[in-house]
């Protein structure tokens, strides 16, 4: 893949993740303590759903940071090389994860 195609893929992935963050904002909101409107078990389900939504958001934020780092490496001409050992990252690995920062050996 050429640099323009890689950049387009990374920017698209970042936009998708940011869109999911906006969509899930209500699920991450504070659960209200109105015991009259919601029973105890329903409240526990709501709290569990909120915790799962917050965990998903943390993972999305981490993925966005990985994508931003990959875009920076692309700008600096270092994209496609392992940030640990400096060896080239396999093209197949970059196809699967365009934000990969490590070769398969260093990723282990």
RAUR-V397466 format. One line per field, one symbol per residue. ss: DSSP state (H for helix, E for strand, L for the rest). A space follows every 50 residues. Layout:
# RAUR-V397466
ss=???
This chain:
# RAUR-V397466
ss=LLHHHHHHHHHHHHHHHHHHHHHLHHHHLLLLLLLLLLLHHHHHHHHHHH HHHHHHHHHHHHHHHHHHHHHHHHHLLLLLELLLLLLELLHHHHHHLLLL LLLHHHHL
